[in-house]
Amino acid sequence: MGEEPSQNKDVGKAVLQELTNSSKKNSGKQRRSVGQTLLIPVLAVFSGLVFGGILIILTDANVYTAFGKSFGQGLLAALNSVGTAYGALLRSAFGSPARMISALQAGNALEIRRAFNPFLESLVVSTPYIFAGLAVAVGFRAGLFNIGVEGQLFIGGTAAAFVGYALKGLPAVIHLPLALLAGAIGGGLWGFIPGWLKAKTGAHEVINTIMLNWIAFRLTDWLLGGPMRDPTSGGMPISPKIEATAWLPKFFQTPIRFHLGFFIALAIAWLMWFLLFKTTWGFNLRTVGANPHAAKYGGMNVVTSTIVAMSLSGALAGLAGANQVLGVAHSMAMGLSSGYGYDSIALALLGNSSPFGVVLAALLFGFLRNGATQMMVVTQIPIDIISIIQAFIIVFIAAPALIRSIYHIKEAKAEEKVFIHGWGGK
């Protein structure tokens, strides 16, 4: 009998030790899972840059001339071609470190702004990507494929522009939020339509959003050529300039365009993360996206979740358009977007439909897009090369098994997946 307490202590220690070991094992597995989740996109980006470099070499006539002389000269020319191209890309996207240091040492405010302008301009280009990528990611989480972000962006931009120039005499603290809200409502209504059709009639959201894109383009074209056309534009399809009270505040003087919209985008990304992963509503939405039949069996309202998800997705896309109107263009025109809505699909895939991942992917695309301009000027390499590099990255992201095969990476036992039910309709 005297040995029982000692035996109980031994048993207790064994149980605690087992629980501790189990916890450590689970923690280790989680770290490995997160590591693999990040590793695939990183290797996809690296592979895209490698294949882009090969394409740069193949399209450079100087490389062929150098190979005609000797293999060594050809190899040096190939490396020089890629180095020059990517060097110009990095300098245009991030700025020249030497120039930044020199400007800071001199203490010249104008030179400091000019030195840091490439980096800040890349953030400006990244901002609409963040909004648009979040729009697609929210749809993905709900099991919906929103291809209508481009059209929703145009409607949001048009609504924001109208409020921006039609309302006069308002203080900025009221006018700017109203213009942003108008952009979100415009895009949200354009997303509500396919969401309602999907939930109530089973209509295919992919087809509906594609068709609504064209309706949005033609509607915007008609508005800018008629009711919303600037009378001083000489017949050009462009809206009047918005009031200064509706401008997104800039942090520096012209020509630096960096504005408050970037931080609004980051705040919205955090809000989406909180809603999706820290609220009951977000859990319900993700459950509906993962398995709508199980969600319905569990008492969740699939119809409401579908409509709300598409409306929210459209509102985020509308904010992308409002950001461009209120922070960059200060008027609405048909050239508002350079394909942000279509690129956003790739952003959501690259970011694994996670708000944090979308922000990183948006920064990558923004820096690539901004850096491509200077690369084209310096090296005469077409800007389309960047689009091809982005396409390579998308291919590798869409086929992670290919990345694992190339780099001999074992697949994780448990991996979070986002299921899209748009193509199947069930």
C-alpha positions as CSV (number, residue, x, y, z in Angstrom):
1,M,0.0,0.0,0.0
2,G,2.9,2.4,0.8
3,E,4.1,2.1,-2.8
4,E,0.9,3.3,-4.5
5,P,1.6,7.1,-4.2
6,S,5.0,6.5,-5.7
7,Q,3.5,4.4,-8.5
8,N,0.8,7.2,-9.1
9,K,3.6,9.8,-9.3
10,D,5.4,7.7,-11.9
11,V,2.3,7.2,-13.9
12,G,1.6,11.0,-13.7
13,K,5.1,11.8,-14.9
14,A,4.8,9.4,-17.8
15,V,1.5,10.9,-18.9
16,L,2.8,14.5,-18.6
17,Q,6.0,13.4,-20.5
18,E,3.9,11.8,-23.3
19,L,1.7,14.9,-23.6
20,T,4.7,17.1,-23.7
21,N,6.3,15.0,-26.4
22,S,3.1,14.9,-28.4
23,S,2.8,18.7,-28.2
24,K,6.4,19.0,-29.4
25,K,5.7,16.6,-32.2
26,N,2.6,18.5,-33.3
27,S,4.4,21.8,-33.0
28,G,7.2,20.4,-35.2
29,K,4.7,19.1,-37.7
30,Q,3.0,22.5,-37.9
31,R,6.3,24.3,-38.4
32,R,7.2,21.9,-41.2
33,S,3.7,22.4,-42.7
34,V,4.1,26.1,-42.7
35,G,7.6,25.8,-44.1
36,Q,6.4,23.7,-47.0
37,T,3.4,26.1,-47.6
38,L,5.8,29.0,-48.0
39,L,8.5,27.0,-49.8
40,I,6.3,26.1,-52.8
41,P,5.4,29.8,-53.7
42,V,9.1,30.9,-53.2
43,L,10.4,28.2,-55.5
44,A,7.6,29.0,-58.0
45,V,8.8,32.6,-58.1
46,F,12.4,31.5,-58.4
47,S,11.5,29.1,-61.2
48,G,9.6,31.8,-63.0
49,L,12.6,34.1,-62.9
50,V,14.9,31.3,-64.1
51,F,12.6,30.6,-67.1
52,G,12.2,34.3,-67.7
53,G,16.0,34.6,-67.8
54,I,16.2,31.8,-70.3
55,L,13.6,33.7,-72.5
56,I,15.7,36.9,-72.2
57,I,18.7,35.0,-73.4
58,L,16.9,33.4,-76.3
59,T,15.5,36.8,-77.5
60,D,18.9,38.7,-77.3
61,A,20.7,38.9,-80.7
62,N,24.0,39.8,-79.0
63,V,24.0,36.4,-77.3
64,Y,23.9,34.6,-80.6
65,T,26.6,36.8,-82.0
66,A,28.8,36.0,-79.0
67,F,28.2,32.3,-79.3
68,G,29.3,32.6,-82.9
69,K,32.7,33.7,-81.8
70,S,33.2,31.2,-78.9
71,F,31.3,29.3,-76.3
72,G,32.9,31.2,-73.5
73,Q,32.0,34.6,-74.9
74,G,28.5,33.4,-75.6
75,L,28.1,32.3,-72.0
76,L,29.4,35.6,-70.7
77,A,27.0,37.5,-73.0
78,A,24.1,35.4,-71.8
79,L,24.9,36.0,-68.1
80,N,25.4,39.7,-68.9
81,S,22.1,39.9,-70.7
82,V,20.2,38.4,-67.8
83,G,22.2,40.4,-65.2
84,T,21.5,43.7,-67.0
85,A,17.8,43.0,-67.4
86,Y,17.2,41.9,-63.8
87,G,19.5,44.6,-62.5
88,A,17.5,47.3,-64.2
89,L,14.3,45.6,-63.0
90,L,15.5,45.7,-59.4
91,R,16.7,49.3,-59.6
92,S,13.5,50.5,-61.1
93,A,11.4,48.5,-58.5
94,F,13.4,49.2,-55.4
95,G,15.7,52.1,-56.3
96,S,19.5,52.4,-56.3
97,P,21.0,51.7,-52.9
98,A,24.0,53.9,-53.8
99,R,21.7,56.8,-54.8
100,M,19.7,56.4,-51.6
101,I,22.7,56.4,-49.3
102,S,24.2,59.4,-51.2
103,A,20.9,61.4,-50.9
104,L,20.6,60.6,-47.2
105,Q,24.2,61.7,-46.6
106,A,23.7,64.9,-48.5
107,G,20.5,65.6,-46.6
108,N,18.8,67.0,-49.7
109,A,15.0,66.5,-49.3
110,L,14.4,66.6,-53.1
111,E,17.1,64.1,-53.8
112,I,15.9,61.8,-51.0
113,R,12.4,61.8,-52.5
114,R,13.8,61.1,-56.0
115,A,16.0,58.3,-54.7
116,F,13.2,56.5,-52.9
117,N,10.5,57.2,-55.5
118,P,11.0,53.8,-57.4
119,F,10.3,51.9,-54.2
120,L,7.3,54.1,-53.3
121,E,5.9,53.9,-56.9
122,S,6.1,50.1,-56.6
123,L,3.9,50.4,-53.5
124,V,1.4,52.5,-55.5
125,V,1.2,49.9,-58.2
126,S,0.8,47.2,-55.6
127,T,-2.1,48.8,-53.9
128,P,-4.9,47.9,-56.4
129,Y,-3.4,44.4,-56.6
130,I,-4.0,44.0,-52.8
131,F,-7.7,45.0,-53.1
132,A,-8.3,42.9,-56.2
133,G,-6.4,39.9,-54.9
134,L,-8.4,40.0,-51.6
135,A,-11.6,40.1,-53.7
136,V,-10.8,36.8,-55.5
137,A,-9.4,35.2,-52.3
138,V,-12.7,35.8,-50.4
139,G,-14.6,34.2,-53.3
140,F,-12.2,31.2,-53.3
141,R,-12.7,30.8,-49.5
142,A,-16.5,30.5,-50.1
143,G,-16.0,28.0,-53.0
144,L,-16.7,30.7,-55.6
145,F,-14.7,31.6,-58.7
146,N,-15.2,35.4,-59.1
147,I,-13.8,36.3,-62.6
148,G,-15.8,39.5,-62.5
149,V,-13.3,41.6,-60.5
150,E,-12.3,43.7,-63.5
151,G,-15.9,44.7,-64.2
152,Q,-16.6,45.3,-60.5
153,L,-13.4,47.4,-60.3
154,F,-14.8,49.6,-63.2
155,I,-18.2,50.0,-61.6
156,G,-16.6,50.9,-58.2
157,G,-14.3,53.4,-59.9
158,T,-17.2,55.0,-61.7
159,A,-19.3,55.3,-58.6
160,A,-16.4,56.8,-56.6
161,A,-15.7,59.3,-59.4
162,F,-19.3,60.4,-59.5
163,V,-19.4,61.1,-55.8
164,G,-16.0,62.7,-56.0
165,Y,-17.0,65.3,-58.6
166,A,-20.7,65.7,-58.1
167,L,-20.7,66.4,-54.3
168,K,-19.2,69.9,-53.7
169,G,-18.5,71.9,-50.6
170,L,-18.0,68.9,-48.3
171,P,-15.0,68.7,-45.9
172,A,-12.5,66.0,-46.8
173,V,-13.3,64.0,-43.6
174,I,-16.8,63.4,-45.0
175,H,-16.2,63.5,-48.8
176,L,-13.4,61.0,-49.0
177,P,-15.1,58.3,-46.9
178,L,-18.3,58.8,-49.0
179,A,-16.4,58.4,-52.2
180,L,-14.7,55.2,-50.9
181,L,-18.0,53.9,-49.7
182,A,-19.6,54.6,-53.1
183,G,-16.8,52.6,-54.7
184,A,-17.4,49.6,-52.3
185,I,-21.2,49.8,-52.8
186,G,-20.9,49.9,-56.6
187,G,-18.6,46.9,-56.7
188,G,-20.6,45.1,-54.1
189,L,-23.8,45.5,-56.1
190,W,-22.1,44.2,-59.2
191,G,-20.9,41.2,-57.2
192,F,-24.3,40.7,-55.6
193,I,-25.9,39.9,-59.0
194,P,-24.0,36.7,-59.8
195,G,-24.0,35.8,-56.1
196,W,-27.8,36.0,-55.9
197,L,-28.2,34.1,-59.2
198,K,-25.8,31.4,-58.0
199,A,-27.6,31.0,-54.6
200,K,-31.2,31.2,-55.9
201,T,-31.1,29.7,-59.3
202,G,-27.8,27.7,-59.4
203,A,-26.6,29.9,-62.3
204,H,-22.8,29.5,-63.0
205,E,-20.9,32.3,-61.4
206,V,-18.0,32.0,-63.8
207,I,-20.2,32.6,-66.8
208,N,-22.2,35.3,-65.1
209,T,-19.2,37.2,-63.9
210,I,-17.6,37.1,-67.3
211,M,-20.7,38.4,-69.0
212,L,-21.1,41.1,-66.3
213,N,-17.5,42.3,-67.0
214,W,-18.6,43.2,-70.6
215,I,-21.8,44.9,-69.4
216,A,-19.7,46.9,-66.9
217,F,-17.2,47.9,-69.7
218,R,-20.0,49.0,-72.0
219,L,-22.0,50.7,-69.3
220,T,-18.9,52.7,-68.2
221,D,-18.1,53.5,-71.8
222,W,-21.6,54.9,-72.3
223,L,-21.5,56.9,-69.0
224,L,-18.1,58.5,-69.8
225,G,-19.3,59.3,-73.3
226,G,-22.6,60.8,-72.1
227,P,-23.9,61.7,-68.7
228,M,-20.5,61.6,-66.9
229,R,-18.4,63.1,-69.7
230,D,-16.3,66.1,-68.8
231,P,-17.6,69.1,-70.9
232,T,-14.0,70.4,-71.1
233,S,-12.5,67.2,-72.4
234,G,-13.0,68.0,-76.1
235,G,-15.2,64.9,-76.6
236,M,-12.9,62.5,-74.9
237,P,-14.6,59.8,-72.8
238,I,-13.4,60.9,-69.4
239,S,-15.2,62.1,-66.3
240,P,-14.6,65.6,-64.7
241,K,-11.8,65.8,-62.1
242,I,-12.9,64.9,-58.7
243,E,-12.9,67.5,-55.9
244,A,-9.6,67.8,-54.0
245,T,-11.6,66.9,-50.8
246,A,-12.1,63.4,-52.2
247,W,-8.4,62.8,-53.0
248,L,-6.6,60.1,-51.0
249,P,-3.9,62.2,-49.2
250,K,-0.4,62.0,-50.5
251,F,2.6,61.8,-48.2
252,F,5.0,63.6,-50.5
253,Q,5.0,66.3,-53.2
254,T,4.5,65.6,-56.9
255,P,5.8,63.6,-58.8
256,I,5.8,61.1,-56.0
257,R,2.3,59.5,-56.0
258,F,2.5,57.4,-52.8
259,H,-0.8,57.9,-50.9
260,L,-2.9,56.7,-48.0
261,G,-4.6,54.0,-50.1
262,F,-1.7,51.6,-49.5
263,F,-2.3,51.7,-45.7
264,I,-6.0,51.4,-46.2
265,A,-5.4,48.2,-48.3
266,L,-3.2,46.8,-45.5
267,A,-5.9,47.6,-43.0
268,I,-8.6,45.9,-45.2
269,A,-6.3,42.8,-45.5
270,W,-6.0,42.6,-41.7
271,L,-9.8,43.0,-41.4
272,M,-10.4,40.2,-43.9
273,W,-8.1,37.9,-42.0
274,F,-9.9,38.7,-38.8
275,L,-13.3,38.1,-40.4
276,L,-12.3,34.9,-42.1
277,F,-10.3,33.2,-39.3
278,K,-11.4,34.8,-36.1
279,T,-15.2,35.0,-36.4
280,T,-18.1,32.6,-36.5
281,W,-19.2,34.2,-39.8
282,G,-15.8,33.5,-41.3
283,F,-15.8,29.9,-40.1
284,N,-19.3,29.4,-41.7
285,L,-18.1,30.9,-45.0
286,R,-15.0,28.7,-45.1
287,T,-17.1,25.7,-44.2
288,V,-19.6,26.4,-47.0
289,G,-16.6,26.8,-49.4
290,A,-15.0,23.5,-48.3
291,N,-18.2,21.4,-48.4
292,P,-21.6,23.2,-49.0
293,H,-23.5,19.9,-48.5
294,A,-22.0,19.3,-45.1
295,A,-22.5,23.0,-44.2
296,K,-26.2,22.8,-45.1
297,Y,-26.5,19.5,-43.1
298,G,-24.9,21.3,-40.2
299,G,-27.6,24.0,-40.2
300,M,-25.5,26.7,-42.0
301,N,-27.3,29.1,-44.4
302,V,-25.5,28.3,-47.7
303,V,-27.6,30.8,-49.7
304,T,-26.8,33.7,-47.5
305,S,-23.2,32.8,-47.3
306,T,-22.9,32.7,-51.1
307,I,-24.6,36.0,-51.6
308,V,-22.7,37.8,-48.9
309,A,-19.3,36.3,-50.1
310,M,-19.9,37.5,-53.7
311,S,-21.1,40.9,-52.5
312,L,-18.1,41.3,-50.2
313,S,-15.8,40.2,-53.0
314,G,-17.3,42.7,-55.4
315,A,-17.0,45.5,-52.7
316,L,-13.2,44.8,-52.4
317,A,-12.9,45.0,-56.1
318,G,-14.8,48.2,-56.1
319,L,-12.4,49.6,-53.6
320,A,-9.6,48.8,-56.0
321,G,-11.3,51.0,-58.6
322,A,-12.0,53.7,-56.0
323,N,-8.3,53.6,-55.0
324,Q,-7.2,54.3,-58.5
325,V,-9.7,57.2,-59.0
326,L,-9.2,58.9,-55.7
327,G,-5.5,58.3,-55.2
328,V,-3.9,58.2,-58.7
329,A,-6.0,59.3,-61.7
330,H,-8.4,61.7,-59.9
331,S,-10.9,61.1,-62.7
332,M,-12.6,58.1,-64.4
333,A,-11.5,56.8,-67.8
334,M,-11.6,53.5,-69.6
335,G,-7.8,53.2,-69.1
336,L,-8.3,53.0,-65.4
337,S,-7.1,49.4,-65.0
338,S,-4.2,47.6,-66.7
339,G,-5.7,44.2,-66.0
340,Y,-5.7,44.3,-62.2
341,G,-8.9,42.3,-62.1
342,Y,-7.6,39.4,-64.2
343,D,-4.2,39.4,-62.5
344,S,-6.0,39.1,-59.2
345,I,-6.9,35.5,-59.9
346,A,-3.2,34.7,-60.0
347,L,-2.6,36.7,-56.8
348,A,-5.2,34.7,-54.9
349,L,-3.6,31.5,-56.1
350,L,-0.1,32.6,-55.3
351,G,-1.2,33.8,-51.9
352,N,-3.1,30.5,-51.2
353,S,-6.3,32.6,-50.7
354,S,-4.8,33.9,-47.4
355,P,-5.0,37.7,-46.8
356,F,-1.4,37.8,-45.7
357,G,-0.3,35.7,-48.7
358,V,-2.3,38.0,-51.1
359,V,-0.5,41.0,-49.7
360,L,2.9,39.4,-50.4
361,A,1.8,38.3,-53.9
362,A,0.5,41.8,-54.6
363,L,3.8,43.4,-53.6
364,L,5.6,40.9,-55.9
365,F,3.4,41.7,-58.9
366,G,3.5,45.4,-58.2
367,F,7.3,45.5,-57.9
368,L,7.6,43.4,-61.1
369,R,5.2,45.6,-63.0
370,N,6.8,48.8,-61.9
371,G,10.3,47.6,-62.5
372,A,9.5,46.3,-66.0
373,T,9.2,49.8,-67.3
374,Q,12.8,50.8,-66.6
375,M,14.0,47.4,-67.7
376,M,12.4,48.0,-71.1
377,V,14.1,51.4,-71.4
378,V,17.5,50.3,-70.3
379,T,17.7,46.9,-72.1
380,Q,15.1,47.3,-74.9
381,I,13.5,44.1,-73.6
382,P,9.7,44.2,-74.1
383,I,7.6,44.7,-71.0
384,D,5.7,41.6,-72.0
385,I,8.6,39.6,-70.6
386,I,7.3,40.4,-67.2
387,S,3.8,39.1,-68.1
388,I,5.5,35.9,-69.3
389,I,7.4,35.6,-66.0
390,Q,4.2,36.1,-64.1
391,A,2.6,33.4,-66.3
392,F,5.5,31.0,-65.5
393,I,4.9,31.7,-61.7
394,I,1.2,31.0,-62.1
395,V,1.9,27.7,-63.9
396,F,4.2,26.6,-61.1
397,I,1.8,27.7,-58.4
398,A,-1.1,25.9,-60.1
399,A,1.0,22.7,-60.4
400,P,2.8,22.3,-57.0
401,A,3.5,18.7,-57.9
402,L,5.7,20.0,-60.7
403,I,7.7,22.1,-58.2
404,R,8.0,19.1,-55.9
405,S,9.2,17.0,-58.7
406,I,11.8,19.5,-59.9
407,Y,13.3,20.2,-56.5
408,H,12.6,16.7,-55.0
409,I,10.4,17.9,-52.2
410,K,8.2,15.4,-50.3
411,E,4.5,16.3,-50.1
412,A,3.3,17.2,-46.6
413,K,0.9,14.7,-45.0
414,A,-1.6,17.4,-44.1
415,E,-2.1,20.5,-46.2
416,E,-4.8,23.1,-46.2
417,K,-6.6,23.3,-49.5
418,V,-9.1,25.7,-50.9
419,F,-11.9,24.1,-52.8
420,I,-13.6,25.9,-55.7
421,H,-17.0,24.6,-56.7
422,G,-17.7,27.1,-59.5
423,W,-16.8,24.8,-62.4
424,G,-18.8,21.9,-61.1
425,G,-21.7,23.9,-59.9
426,K,-22.3,21.6,-56.9
